[in-house]
Amino acid sequence: MCLALPGQVESIRADGALPMGTVRFGTARRDVCLAYVPDAAPGDWVIVHVGFAIQRLDEEAARRALALFEEAGA
């Protein structure tokens, strides 16, 4: 089973030819490759799988997904 998590883009930078970003997952921050979502901007929500943002999503969808993860862990 694969797992992808919603996170919020905090900043964007270039790392050589790759667009990279710092994405916040609750209190954790991780460097994420943004090559598959080149239109992502700071403040946007993205789905991240193994270090790659694979899709943008709206804030409501992100909050619903986070609530489900929290409920599953309770």
PQR file with spaces between the fields and no chain letter, atoms N, CA, C, O and H, PARSE charges and radii, in Angstrom:
ATOM       1  N    MET     1       0.848   -1.169    0.000 -0.4000 1.5000
ATOM       2  CA   MET     1       0.000    0.000    0.000 -0.0000 2.0000
ATOM       3  C    MET     1       0.895    1.234    0.000  0.5500 1.7000
ATOM       4  O    MET     1       1.916    1.282    0.686 -0.5500 1.4000
ATOM       5  N    CYS     2       0.493    2.221   -0.778 -0.4000 1.5000
ATOM       6  CA   CYS     2       1.227    3.483   -0.844 -0.0000 2.0000
ATOM       7  C    CYS     2       0.480    4.537   -0.051  0.5500 1.7000
ATOM       8  O    CYS     2      -0.743    4.487    0.082 -0.5500 1.4000
ATOM       9  H    CYS     2      -0.337    2.182   -1.336  0.4000 1.0000
ATOM      10  N    LEU     3       1.225    5.485    0.467 -0.4000 1.5000
ATOM      11  CA   LEU     3       0.635    6.545    1.253 -0.0000 2.0000
ATOM      12  C    LEU     3       1.142    7.878    0.747  0.5500 1.7000
ATOM      13  O    LEU     3       2.346    8.063    0.568 -0.5500 1.4000
ATOM      14  H    LEU     3       2.218    5.526    0.359  0.4000 1.0000
ATOM      15  N    ALA     4       0.237    8.803    0.517 -0.4000 1.5000
ATOM      16  CA   ALA     4       0.591   10.168    0.134 -0.0000 2.0000
ATOM      17  C    ALA     4      -0.054   11.095    1.146  0.5500 1.7000
ATOM      18  O    ALA     4      -1.198   10.880    1.548 -0.5500 1.4000
ATOM      19  H    ALA     4      -0.741    8.653    0.662  0.4000 1.0000
ATOM      20  N    LEU     5       0.665   12.116    1.558 -0.4000 1.5000
ATOM      21  CA   LEU     5       0.197   13.016    2.605 -0.0000 2.0000
ATOM      22  C    LEU     5       0.013   14.429    2.079  0.5500 1.7000
ATOM      23  O    LEU     5       0.793   14.879    1.240 -0.5500 1.4000
ATOM      24  H    LEU     5       1.594   12.290    1.231  0.4000 1.0000
ATOM      25  N    PRO     6      -1.013   15.142    2.559 -0.5600 1.5000
ATOM      26  CA   PRO     6      -1.154   16.542    2.190  0.2800 2.0000
ATOM      27  C    PRO     6      -0.224   17.411    3.031  0.5500 1.7000
ATOM      28  O    PRO     6      -0.049   17.190    4.229 -0.5500 1.4000
ATOM      29  N    GLY     7       0.358   18.391    2.380 -0.4000 1.5000
ATOM      30  CA   GLY     7       1.219   19.352    3.066 -0.0000 2.0000
ATOM      31  C    GLY     7       1.098   20.709    2.401  0.5500 1.7000
ATOM      32  O    GLY     7       0.639   20.818    1.264 -0.5500 1.4000
ATOM      33  H    GLY     7       0.216   18.571    1.407  0.4000 1.0000
ATOM      34  N    GLN     8       1.511   21.741    3.117 -0.4000 1.5000
ATOM      35  CA   GLN     8       1.409   23.105    2.594 -0.0000 2.0000
ATOM      36  C    GLN     8       2.787   23.623    2.217  0.5500 1.7000
ATOM      37  O    GLN     8       3.727   23.565    3.009 -0.5500 1.4000
ATOM      38  H    GLN     8       1.884   21.653    4.040  0.4000 1.0000
ATOM      39  N    VAL     9       2.892   24.131    0.991 -0.4000 1.5000
ATOM      40  CA   VAL     9       4.153   24.676    0.485 -0.0000 2.0000
ATOM      41  C    VAL     9       4.473   25.967    1.230  0.5500 1.7000
ATOM      42  O    VAL     9       3.660   26.891    1.264 -0.5500 1.4000
ATOM      43  H    VAL     9       2.128   24.178    0.348  0.4000 1.0000
ATOM      44  N    GLU    10       5.658   26.025    1.822 -0.4000 1.5000
ATOM      45  CA   GLU    10       6.090   27.237    2.522 -0.0000 2.0000
ATOM      46  C    GLU    10       7.007   28.099    1.670  0.5500 1.7000
ATOM      47  O    GLU    10       6.914   29.326    1.699 -0.5500 1.4000
ATOM      48  H    GLU    10       6.319   25.275    1.793  0.4000 1.0000
ATOM      49  N    SER    11       7.898   27.459    0.907 -0.4000 1.5000
ATOM      50  CA   SER    11       8.834   28.213    0.076 -0.0000 2.0000
ATOM      51  C    SER    11       9.246   27.355   -1.110  0.5500 1.7000
ATOM      52  O    SER    11       9.128   26.130   -1.090 -0.5500 1.4000
ATOM      53  H    SER    11       7.974   26.462    0.884  0.4000 1.0000
ATOM      54  N    ILE    12       9.736   28.038   -2.152 -0.4000 1.5000
ATOM      55  CA   ILE    12      10.159   27.362   -3.381 -0.0000 2.0000
ATOM      56  C    ILE    12      11.539   27.867   -3.762  0.5500 1.7000
ATOM      57  O    ILE    12      11.863   29.040   -3.575 -0.5500 1.4000
ATOM      58  H    ILE    12       9.832   29.033   -2.169  0.4000 1.0000
ATOM      59  N    ARG    13      12.350   26.956   -4.302 -0.4000 1.5000
ATOM      60  CA   ARG    13      13.682   27.325   -4.766 -0.0000 2.0000
ATOM      61  C    ARG    13      14.095   26.358   -5.877  0.5500 1.7000
ATOM      62  O    ARG    13      13.478   25.307   -6.051 -0.5500 1.4000
ATOM      63  H    ARG    13      12.087   26.004   -4.454  0.4000 1.0000
ATOM      64  N    ALA    14      15.114   26.708   -6.608 -0.4000 1.5000
ATOM      65  CA   ALA    14      15.662   25.813   -7.628 -0.0000 2.0000
ATOM      66  C    ALA    14      16.863   25.093   -7.037  0.5500 1.7000
ATOM      67  O    ALA    14      17.696   25.696   -6.361 -0.5500 1.4000
ATOM      68  H    ALA    14      15.614   27.562   -6.467  0.4000 1.0000
ATOM      69  N    ASP    15      16.940   23.810   -7.299 -0.4000 1.5000
ATOM      70  CA   ASP    15      18.087   23.012   -6.898 -0.0000 2.0000
ATOM      71  C    ASP    15      18.645   22.407   -8.188  0.5500 1.7000
ATOM      72  O    ASP    15      18.262   21.309   -8.591 -0.5500 1.4000
ATOM      73  H    ASP    15      16.263   23.319   -7.849  0.4000 1.0000
ATOM      74  N    GLY    16      19.545   23.135   -8.815 -0.4000 1.5000
ATOM      75  CA   GLY    16      19.984   22.750  -10.157 -0.0000 2.0000
ATOM      76  C    GLY    16      18.823   22.979  -11.105  0.5500 1.7000
ATOM      77  O    GLY    16      18.291   24.086  -11.184 -0.5500 1.4000
ATOM      78  H    GLY    16      19.857   24.027   -8.487  0.4000 1.0000
ATOM      79  N    ALA    17      18.426   21.940  -11.825 -0.4000 1.5000
ATOM      80  CA   ALA    17      17.320   22.051  -12.775 -0.0000 2.0000
ATOM      81  C    ALA    17      15.970   21.714  -12.148  0.5500 1.7000
ATOM      82  O    ALA    17      14.937   21.876  -12.796 -0.5500 1.4000
ATOM      83  H    ALA    17      18.858   21.040  -11.761  0.4000 1.0000
ATOM      84  N    LEU    18      15.960   21.246  -10.894 -0.4000 1.5000
ATOM      85  CA   LEU    18      14.720   20.812  -10.265 -0.0000 2.0000
ATOM      86  C    LEU    18      14.110   21.899   -9.385  0.5500 1.7000
ATOM      87  O    LEU    18      14.811   22.528   -8.591 -0.5500 1.4000
ATOM      88  H    LEU    18      16.800   21.114  -10.367  0.4000 1.0000
ATOM      89  N    PRO    19      12.792   22.120   -9.528 -0.5600 1.5000
ATOM      90  CA   PRO    19      12.114   22.998   -8.574  0.2800 2.0000
ATOM      91  C    PRO    19      11.896   22.232   -7.271  0.5500 1.7000
ATOM      92  O    PRO    19      11.352   21.127   -7.280 -0.5500 1.4000
ATOM      93  N    MET    20      12.311   22.808   -6.175 -0.4000 1.5000
ATOM      94  CA   MET    20      12.171   22.191   -4.866 -0.0000 2.0000
ATOM      95  C    MET    20      11.401   23.136   -3.960  0.5500 1.7000
ATOM      96  O    MET    20      11.348   24.341   -4.206 -0.5500 1.4000
ATOM      97  H    MET    20      12.752   23.705   -6.168  0.4000 1.0000
ATOM      98  N    GLY    21      10.813   22.589   -2.926 -0.4000 1.5000
ATOM      99  CA   GLY    21      10.089   23.420   -1.980 -0.0000 2.0000
ATOM     100  C    GLY    21      10.193   22.858   -0.583  0.5500 1.7000
ATOM     101  O    GLY    21      10.445   21.669   -0.387 -0.5500 1.4000
ATOM     102  H    GLY    21      10.856   21.610   -2.727  0.4000 1.0000
ATOM     103  N    THR    22       9.996   23.726    0.378 -0.4000 1.5000
ATOM     104  CA   THR    22       9.847   23.298    1.761 -0.0000 2.0000
ATOM     105  C    THR    22       8.352   23.168    1.993  0.5500 1.7000
ATOM     106  O    THR    22       7.594   24.120    1.806 -0.5500 1.4000
ATOM     107  H    THR    22       9.791   24.692    0.219  0.4000 1.0000
ATOM     108  N    VAL    23       7.937   21.966    2.407 -0.4000 1.5000
ATOM     109  CA   VAL    23       6.524   21.677    2.620 -0.0000 2.0000
ATOM     110  C    VAL    23       6.327   21.337    4.090  0.5500 1.7000
ATOM     111  O    VAL    23       7.098   20.580    4.680 -0.5500 1.4000
ATOM     112  H    VAL    23       8.552   21.193    2.558  0.4000 1.0000
ATOM     113  N    ARG    24       5.275   21.915    4.668 -0.4000 1.5000
ATOM     114  CA   ARG    24       4.971   21.709    6.090 -0.0000 2.0000
ATOM     115  C    ARG    24       3.872   20.659    6.231  0.5500 1.7000
ATOM     116  O    ARG    24       2.818   20.737    5.601 -0.5500 1.4000
ATOM     117  H    ARG    24       4.649   22.530    4.189  0.4000 1.0000
ATOM     118  N    PHE    25       4.161   19.672    7.086 -0.4000 1.5000
ATOM     119  CA   PHE    25       3.213   18.621    7.444 -0.0000 2.0000
ATOM     120  C    PHE    25       2.986   18.747    8.944  0.5500 1.7000
ATOM     121  O    PHE    25       3.703   18.121    9.725 -0.5500 1.4000
ATOM     122  H    PHE    25       5.017   19.608    7.598  0.4000 1.0000
ATOM     123  N    GLY    26       2.025   19.526    9.357 -0.4000 1.5000
ATOM     124  CA   GLY    26       1.827   19.779   10.782 -0.0000 2.0000
ATOM     125  C    GLY    26       3.013   20.557   11.320  0.5500 1.7000
ATOM     126  O    GLY    26       3.231   21.702   10.924 -0.5500 1.4000
ATOM     127  H    GLY    26       1.442   20.035    8.723  0.4000 1.0000
ATOM     128  N    THR    27       3.784   19.953   12.221 -0.4000 1.5000
ATOM     129  CA   THR    27       4.960   20.628   12.779 -0.0000 2.0000
ATOM     130  C    THR    27       6.253   20.256   12.067  0.5500 1.7000
ATOM     131  O    THR    27       7.298   20.858   12.312 -0.5500 1.4000
ATOM     132  H    THR    27       3.606   19.023   12.543  0.4000 1.0000
ATOM     133  N    ALA    28       6.180   19.264   11.186 -0.4000 1.5000
ATOM     134  CA   ALA    28       7.368   18.819   10.443 -0.0000 2.0000
ATOM     135  C    ALA    28       7.480   19.557    9.113  0.5500 1.7000
ATOM     136  O    ALA    28       6.473   19.870    8.478 -0.5500 1.4000
ATOM     137  H    ALA    28       5.331   18.775   10.987  0.4000 1.0000
ATOM     138  N    ARG    29       8.711   19.828    8.703 -0.4000 1.5000
ATOM     139  CA   ARG    29       8.984   20.447    7.410 -0.0000 2.0000
ATOM     140  C    ARG    29       9.957   19.556    6.650  0.5500 1.7000
ATOM     141  O    ARG    29      10.923   19.046    7.218 -0.5500 1.4000
ATOM     142  H    ARG    29       9.528   19.573    9.219  0.4000 1.0000
ATOM     143  N    ARG    30       9.692   19.376    5.359 -0.4000 1.5000
ATOM     144  CA   ARG    30      10.535   18.523    4.533 -0.0000 2.0000
ATOM     145  C    ARG    30      10.790   19.189    3.194  0.5500 1.7000
ATOM     146  O    ARG    30       9.965   19.956    2.698 -0.5500 1.4000
ATOM     147  H    ARG    30       8.907   19.790    4.898  0.4000 1.0000
ATOM     148  N    ASP    31      11.953   18.883    2.610 -0.4000 1.5000
ATOM     149  CA   ASP    31      12.246   19.301    1.247 -0.0000 2.0000
ATOM     150  C    ASP    31      11.535   18.335    0.304  0.5500 1.7000
ATOM     151  O    ASP    31      11.605   17.117    0.469 -0.5500 1.4000
ATOM     152  H    ASP    31      12.623   18.260    3.013  0.4000 1.0000
ATOM     153  N    VAL    32      10.852   18.900   -0.683 -0.4000 1.5000
ATOM     154  CA   VAL    32      10.038   18.116   -1.603 -0.0000 2.0000
ATOM     155  C    VAL    32      10.311   18.584   -3.026  0.5500 1.7000
ATOM     156  O    VAL    32      10.441   19.783   -3.274 -0.5500 1.4000
ATOM     157  H    VAL    32      10.795   19.889   -0.817  0.4000 1.0000
ATOM     158  N    CYS    33      10.398   17.644   -3.956 -0.4000 1.5000
ATOM     159  CA   CYS    33      10.554   17.972   -5.370 -0.0000 2.0000
ATOM     160  C    CYS    33       9.192   18.410   -5.919  0.5500 1.7000
ATOM     161  O    CYS    33       8.185   17.734   -5.711 -0.5500 1.4000
ATOM     162  H    CYS    33      10.292   16.671   -3.755  0.4000 1.0000
ATOM     163  N    LEU    34       9.173   19.540   -6.618 -0.4000 1.5000
ATOM     164  CA   LEU    34       7.934   20.094   -7.167 -0.0000 2.0000
ATOM     165  C    LEU    34       7.856   19.954   -8.686  0.5500 1.7000
ATOM     166  O    LEU    34       7.051   20.633   -9.322 -0.5500 1.4000
ATOM     167  H    LEU    34       9.991   20.089   -6.788  0.4000 1.0000
ATOM     168  N    ALA    35       8.667   19.096   -9.272 -0.4000 1.5000
ATOM     169  CA   ALA    35       8.718   18.971  -10.735 -0.0000 2.0000
ATOM     170  C    ALA    35       7.374   18.563  -11.341  0.5500 1.7000
ATOM     171  O    ALA    35       7.063   18.970  -12.461 -0.5500 1.4000
ATOM     172  H    ALA    35       9.321   18.544   -8.755  0.4000 1.0000
ATOM     173  N    TYR    36       6.578   17.776  -10.634 -0.4000 1.5000
ATOM     174  CA   TYR    36       5.293   17.321  -11.165 -0.0000 2.0000
ATOM     175  C    TYR    36       4.174   18.344  -10.964  0.5500 1.7000
ATOM     176  O    TYR    36       3.094   18.200  -11.539 -0.5500 1.4000
ATOM     177  H    TYR    36       6.830   17.445   -9.724  0.4000 1.0000
ATOM     178  N    VAL    37       4.421   19.360  -10.165 -0.4000 1.5000
ATOM     179  CA   VAL    37       3.437   20.436   -9.947 -0.0000 2.0000
ATOM     180  C    VAL    37       4.139   21.790  -10.107  0.5500 1.7000
ATOM     181  O    VAL    37       4.260   22.541   -9.139 -0.5500 1.4000
ATOM     182  H    VAL    37       5.298   19.476   -9.699  0.4000 1.0000
ATOM     183  N    PRO    38       4.599   22.102  -11.314 -0.5600 1.5000
ATOM     184  CA   PRO    38       5.400   23.311  -11.520  0.2800 2.0000
ATOM     185  C    PRO    38       4.648   24.609  -11.240  0.5500 1.7000
ATOM     186  O    PRO    38       5.270   25.657  -11.071 -0.5500 1.4000
ATOM     187  N    ASP    39       3.311   24.552  -11.188 -0.4000 1.5000
ATOM     188  CA   ASP    39       2.528   25.756  -10.906 -0.0000 2.0000
ATOM     189  C    ASP    39       2.282   25.960   -9.411  0.5500 1.7000
ATOM     190  O    ASP    39       1.610   26.919   -9.031 -0.5500 1.4000
ATOM     191  H    ASP    39       2.805   23.700  -11.325  0.4000 1.0000
ATOM     192  N    ALA    40       2.808   25.085   -8.557 -0.4000 1.5000
ATOM     193  CA   ALA    40       2.638   25.229   -7.107 -0.0000 2.0000
ATOM     194  C    ALA    40       3.327   26.502   -6.621  0.5500 1.7000
ATOM     195  O    ALA    40       4.391   26.880   -7.111 -0.5500 1.4000
ATOM     196  H    ALA    40       3.354   24.306   -8.865  0.4000 1.0000
ATOM     197  N    ALA    41       2.702   27.142   -5.658 -0.4000 1.5000
ATOM     198  CA   ALA    41       3.223   28.396   -5.096 -0.0000 2.0000
ATOM     199  C    ALA    41       3.143   28.314   -3.573  0.5500 1.7000
ATOM     200  O    ALA    41       2.383   27.511   -3.033 -0.5500 1.4000
ATOM     201  H    ALA    41       1.837   26.834   -5.260  0.4000 1.0000
ATOM     202  N    PRO    42       3.929   29.148   -2.877 -0.5600 1.5000
ATOM     203  CA   PRO    42       3.820   29.175   -1.423  0.2800 2.0000
ATOM     204  C    PRO    42       2.365   29.397   -0.990  0.5500 1.7000
ATOM     205  O    PRO    42       1.661   30.254   -1.523 -0.5500 1.4000
ATOM     206  N    GLY    43       1.946   28.602   -0.013 -0.4000 1.5000
ATOM     207  CA   GLY    43       0.572   28.662    0.469 -0.0000 2.0000
ATOM     208  C    GLY    43      -0.308   27.582   -0.125  0.5500 1.7000
ATOM     209  O    GLY    43      -1.351   27.258    0.444 -0.5500 1.4000
ATOM     210  H    GLY    43       2.519   27.906    0.420  0.4000 1.0000
ATOM     211  N    ASP    44       0.089   27.013   -1.264 -0.4000 1.5000
ATOM     212  CA   ASP    44      -0.689   25.945   -1.887 -0.0000 2.0000
ATOM     213  C    ASP    44      -0.553   24.652   -1.095  0.5500 1.7000
ATOM     214  O    ASP    44       0.447   24.425   -0.413 -0.5500 1.4000
ATOM     215  H    ASP    44       0.936   27.277   -1.726  0.4000 1.0000
ATOM     216  N    TRP    45      -1.572   23.815   -1.198 -0.4000 1.5000
ATOM     217  CA   TRP    45      -1.550   22.481   -0.616 -0.0000 2.0000
ATOM     218  C    TRP    45      -1.222   21.486   -1.710  0.5500 1.7000
ATOM     219  O    TRP    45      -1.727   21.598   -2.826 -0.5500 1.4000
ATOM     220  H    TRP    45      -2.383   24.000   -1.752  0.4000 1.0000
ATOM     221  N    VAL    46      -0.381   20.514   -1.399 -0.4000 1.5000
ATOM     222  CA   VAL    46       0.011   19.489   -2.352 -0.0000 2.0000
ATOM     223  C    VAL    46      -0.050   18.119   -1.681  0.5500 1.7000
ATOM     224  O    VAL    46       0.049   18.004   -0.459 -0.5500 1.4000
ATOM     225  H    VAL    46       0.030   20.423   -0.492  0.4000 1.0000
ATOM     226  N    ILE    47      -0.215   17.088   -2.503 -0.4000 1.5000
ATOM     227  CA   ILE    47      -0.126   15.708   -2.036 -0.0000 2.0000
ATOM     228  C    ILE    47       1.302   15.252   -2.298  0.5500 1.7000
ATOM     229  O    ILE    47       1.802   15.393   -3.414 -0.5500 1.4000
ATOM     230  H    ILE    47      -0.295   17.181   -3.495  0.4000 1.0000
ATOM     231  N    VAL    48       1.967   14.704   -1.276 -0.4000 1.5000
ATOM     232  CA   VAL    48       3.369   14.306   -1.401 -0.0000 2.0000
ATOM     233  C    VAL    48       3.498   12.799   -1.204  0.5500 1.7000
ATOM     234  O    VAL    48       2.971   12.226   -0.250 -0.5500 1.4000
ATOM     235  H    VAL    48       1.561   14.589   -0.369  0.4000 1.0000
ATOM     236  N    HIS    49       4.216   12.179   -2.134 -0.4000 1.5000
ATOM     237  CA   HIS    49       4.499   10.746   -2.069 -0.0000 2.0000
ATOM     238  C    HIS    49       5.992   10.556   -2.293  0.5500 1.7000
ATOM     239  O    HIS    49       6.529   10.995   -3.310 -0.5500 1.4000
ATOM     240  H    HIS    49       4.644   12.645   -2.909  0.4000 1.0000
ATOM     241  N    VAL    50       6.657    9.914   -1.365 -0.4000 1.5000
ATOM     242  CA   VAL    50       8.101    9.628   -1.383 -0.0000 2.0000
ATOM     243  C    VAL    50       8.946   10.819   -1.843  0.5500 1.7000
ATOM     244  O    VAL    50       9.848   10.671   -2.668 -0.5500 1.4000
ATOM     245  H    VAL    50       6.222    9.556   -0.538  0.4000 1.0000
ATOM     246  N    GLY    51       8.646   11.988   -1.303 -0.4000 1.5000
ATOM     247  CA   GLY    51       9.472   13.159   -1.567 -0.0000 2.0000
ATOM     248  C    GLY    51       9.112   13.948   -2.810  0.5500 1.7000
ATOM     249  O    GLY    51       9.801   14.912   -3.145 -0.5500 1.4000
ATOM     250  H    GLY    51       7.913   12.108   -0.633  0.4000 1.0000
ATOM     251  N    PHE    52       8.039   13.561   -3.509 -0.4000 1.5000
ATOM     252  CA   PHE    52       7.592   14.259   -4.703 -0.0000 2.0000
ATOM     253  C    PHE    52       6.165   14.756   -4.510  0.5500 1.7000
ATOM     254  O    PHE    52       5.282   13.988   -4.129 -0.5500 1.4000
ATOM     255  H    PHE    52       7.479   12.778   -3.236  0.4000 1.0000
ATOM     256  N    ALA    53       5.942   16.031   -4.773 -0.4000 1.5000
ATOM     257  CA   ALA    53       4.576   16.546   -4.808 -0.0000 2.0000
ATOM     258  C    ALA    53       3.972   16.047   -6.114  0.5500 1.7000
ATOM     259  O    ALA    53       4.520   16.290   -7.189 -0.5500 1.4000
ATOM     260  H    ALA    53       6.659   16.655   -5.082  0.4000 1.0000
ATOM     261  N    ILE    54       2.845   15.352   -6.023 -0.4000 1.5000
ATOM     262  CA   ILE    54       2.273   14.741   -7.220 -0.0000 2.0000
ATOM     263  C    ILE    54       0.976   15.399   -7.661  0.5500 1.7000
ATOM     264  O    ILE    54       0.482   15.122   -8.754 -0.5500 1.4000
ATOM     265  H    ILE    54       2.399   15.154   -5.150  0.4000 1.0000
ATOM     266  N    GLN    55       0.413   16.275   -6.815 -0.4000 1.5000
ATOM     267  CA   GLN    55      -0.844   16.924   -7.178 -0.0000 2.0000
ATOM     268  C    GLN    55      -1.095   18.108   -6.259  0.5500 1.7000
ATOM     269  O    GLN    55      -0.774   18.064   -5.071 -0.5500 1.4000
ATOM     270  H    GLN    55       0.815   16.500   -5.928  0.4000 1.0000
ATOM     271  N    ARG    56      -1.671   19.167   -6.817 -0.4000 1.5000
ATOM     272  CA   ARG    56      -2.167   20.272   -5.993 -0.0000 2.0000
ATOM     273  C    ARG    56      -3.579   19.930   -5.558  0.5500 1.7000
ATOM     274  O    ARG    56      -4.277   19.189   -6.249 -0.5500 1.4000
ATOM     275  H    ARG    56      -1.932   19.203   -7.782  0.4000 1.0000
ATOM     276  N    LEU    57      -4.012   20.463   -4.412 -0.4000 1.5000
ATOM     277  CA   LEU    57      -5.386   20.288   -3.985 -0.0000 2.0000
ATOM     278  C    LEU    57      -5.823   21.504   -3.207  0.5500 1.7000
ATOM     279  O    LEU    57      -4.998   22.273   -2.714 -0.5500 1.4000
ATOM     280  H    LEU    57      -3.445   21.065   -3.850  0.4000 1.0000
ATOM     281  N    ASP    58      -7.142   21.674   -3.098 -0.4000 1.5000
ATOM     282  CA   ASP    58      -7.647   22.846   -2.383 -0.0000 2.0000
ATOM     283  C    ASP    58      -7.563   22.604   -0.881  0.5500 1.7000
ATOM     284  O    ASP    58      -7.434   21.470   -0.421 -0.5500 1.4000
ATOM     285  H    ASP    58      -7.812   21.049   -3.499  0.4000 1.0000
ATOM     286  N    GLU    59      -7.639   23.685   -0.143 -0.4000 1.5000
ATOM     287  CA   GLU    59      -7.455   23.604    1.311 -0.0000 2.0000
ATOM     288  C    GLU    59      -8.514   22.734    1.974  0.5500 1.7000
ATOM     289  O    GLU    59      -8.207   22.008    2.920 -0.5500 1.4000
ATOM     290  H    GLU    59      -7.744   24.606   -0.517  0.4000 1.0000
ATOM     291  N    GLU    60      -9.747   22.792    1.501 -0.4000 1.5000
ATOM     292  CA   GLU    60     -10.808   21.980    2.102 -0.0000 2.0000
ATOM     293  C    GLU    60     -10.503   20.489    1.966  0.5500 1.7000
ATOM     294  O    GLU    60     -10.665   19.734    2.924 -0.5500 1.4000
ATOM     295  H    GLU    60      -9.996   23.381    0.733  0.4000 1.0000
ATOM     296  N    ALA    61     -10.067   20.067    0.792 -0.4000 1.5000
ATOM     297  CA   ALA    61      -9.717   18.659    0.583 -0.0000 2.0000
ATOM     298  C    ALA    61      -8.534   18.260    1.462  0.5500 1.7000
ATOM     299  O    ALA    61      -8.511   17.157    2.009 -0.5500 1.4000
ATOM     300  H    ALA    61      -9.936   20.680    0.013  0.4000 1.0000
ATOM     301  N    ALA    62      -7.560   19.148    1.597 -0.4000 1.5000
ATOM     302  CA   ALA    62      -6.404   18.858    2.446 -0.0000 2.0000
ATOM     303  C    ALA    62      -6.833   18.694    3.904  0.5500 1.7000
ATOM     304  O    ALA    62      -6.381   17.774    4.586 -0.5500 1.4000
ATOM     305  H    ALA    62      -7.579   20.044    1.153  0.4000 1.0000
ATOM     306  N    ARG    63      -7.689   19.570    4.372 -0.4000 1.5000
ATOM     307  CA   ARG    63      -8.138   19.498    5.773 -0.0000 2.0000
ATOM     308  C    ARG    63      -8.962   18.227    6.025  0.5500 1.7000
ATOM     309  O    ARG    63      -8.850   17.615    7.087 -0.5500 1.4000
ATOM     310  H    ARG    63      -8.056   20.317    3.817  0.4000 1.0000
ATOM     311  N    ARG    64      -9.789   17.833    5.047 -0.4000 1.5000
ATOM     312  CA   ARG    64     -10.547   16.580    5.199 -0.0000 2.0000
ATOM     313  C    ARG    64      -9.605   15.386    5.292  0.5500 1.7000
ATOM     314  O    ARG    64      -9.798   14.501    6.127 -0.5500 1.4000
ATOM     315  H    ARG    64      -9.880   18.330    4.184  0.4000 1.0000
ATOM     316  N    ALA    65      -8.584   15.361    4.434 -0.4000 1.5000
ATOM     317  CA   ALA    65      -7.628   14.258    4.461 -0.0000 2.0000
ATOM     318  C    ALA    65      -6.873   14.224    5.790  0.5500 1.7000
ATOM     319  O    ALA    65      -6.674   13.153    6.363 -0.5500 1.4000
ATOM     320  H    ALA    65      -8.427   16.079    3.756  0.4000 1.0000
ATOM     321  N    LEU    66      -6.456   15.383    6.277 -0.4000 1.5000
ATOM     322  CA   LEU    66      -5.756   15.432    7.557 -0.0000 2.0000
ATOM     323  C    LEU    66      -6.647   14.955    8.698  0.5500 1.7000
ATOM     324  O    LEU    66      -6.179   14.270    9.607 -0.5500 1.4000
ATOM     325  H    LEU    66      -6.618   16.253    5.812  0.4000 1.0000
ATOM     326  N    ALA    67      -7.920   15.312    8.656 -0.4000 1.5000
ATOM     327  CA   ALA    67      -8.858   14.866    9.682 -0.0000 2.0000
ATOM     328  C    ALA    67      -9.002   13.346    9.657  0.5500 1.7000
ATOM     329  O    ALA    67      -9.087   12.715   10.710 -0.5500 1.4000
ATOM     330  H    ALA    67      -8.300   15.869    7.918  0.4000 1.0000
ATOM     331  N    LEU    68      -9.029   12.754    8.462 -0.4000 1.5000
ATOM     332  CA   LEU    68      -9.116   11.299    8.356 -0.0000 2.0000
ATOM     333  C    LEU    68      -7.879   10.617    8.919  0.5500 1.7000
ATOM     334  O    LEU    68      -7.987    9.597    9.600 -0.5500 1.4000
ATOM     335  H    LEU    68      -8.960   13.267    7.606  0.4000 1.0000
ATOM     336  N    PHE    69      -6.701   11.175    8.637 -0.4000 1.5000
ATOM     337  CA   PHE    69      -5.474   10.606    9.194 -0.0000 2.0000
ATOM     338  C    PHE    69      -5.481   10.697   10.716  0.5500 1.7000
ATOM     339  O    PHE    69      -5.072    9.762   11.404 -0.5500 1.4000
ATOM     340  H    PHE    69      -6.613   12.004    8.083  0.4000 1.0000
ATOM     341  N    GLU    70      -5.951   11.835   11.237 -0.4000 1.5000
ATOM     342  CA   GLU    70      -6.001   12.005   12.688 -0.0000 2.0000
ATOM     343  C    GLU    70      -6.979   11.011   13.319  0.5500 1.7000
ATOM     344  O    GLU    70      -6.695   10.412   14.356 -0.5500 1.4000
ATOM     345  H    GLU    70      -6.283   12.595   10.678  0.4000 1.0000
ATOM     346  N    GLU    71      -8.126   10.853   12.678 -0.4000 1.5000
ATOM     347  CA   GLU    71      -9.134    9.908   13.165 -0.0000 2.0000
ATOM     348  C    GLU    71      -8.617    8.469   13.146  0.5500 1.7000
ATOM     349  O    GLU    71      -8.874    7.704   14.076 -0.5500 1.4000
ATOM     350  H    GLU    71      -8.357   11.341   11.835  0.4000 1.0000
ATOM     351  N    ALA    72      -7.902    8.108   12.107 -0.4000 1.5000
ATOM     352  CA   ALA    72      -7.365    6.755   11.996 -0.0000 2.0000
ATOM     353  C    ALA    72      -6.313    6.484   13.061  0.5500 1.7000
ATOM     354  O    ALA    72      -6.157    5.346   13.502 -0.5500 1.4000
ATOM     355  H    ALA    72      -7.693    8.729   11.352  0.4000 1.0000
ATOM     356  N    GLY    73      -5.590    7.519   13.477 -0.4000 1.5000
ATOM     357  CA   GLY    73      -4.550    7.348   14.483 -0.0000 2.0000
ATOM     358  C    GLY    73      -5.070    7.400   15.901  0.5500 1.7000
ATOM     359  O    GLY    73      -4.339    7.076   16.838 -0.5500 1.4000
ATOM     360  H    GLY    73      -5.717    8.444   13.119  0.4000 1.0000
ATOM     361  N    ALA    74      -6.325    7.803   16.081 -0.4000 1.5000
ATOM     362  CA   ALA    74      -6.894    7.972   17.427 -0.0000 2.0000
ATOM     363  C    ALA    74      -7.282    6.657   18.050  0.5500 1.7000
ATOM     364  O    ALA    74      -7.774    6.629   19.178 -0.5500 1.4000
ATOM     365  H    ALA    74      -6.919    8.066   15.320  0.4000 1.0000
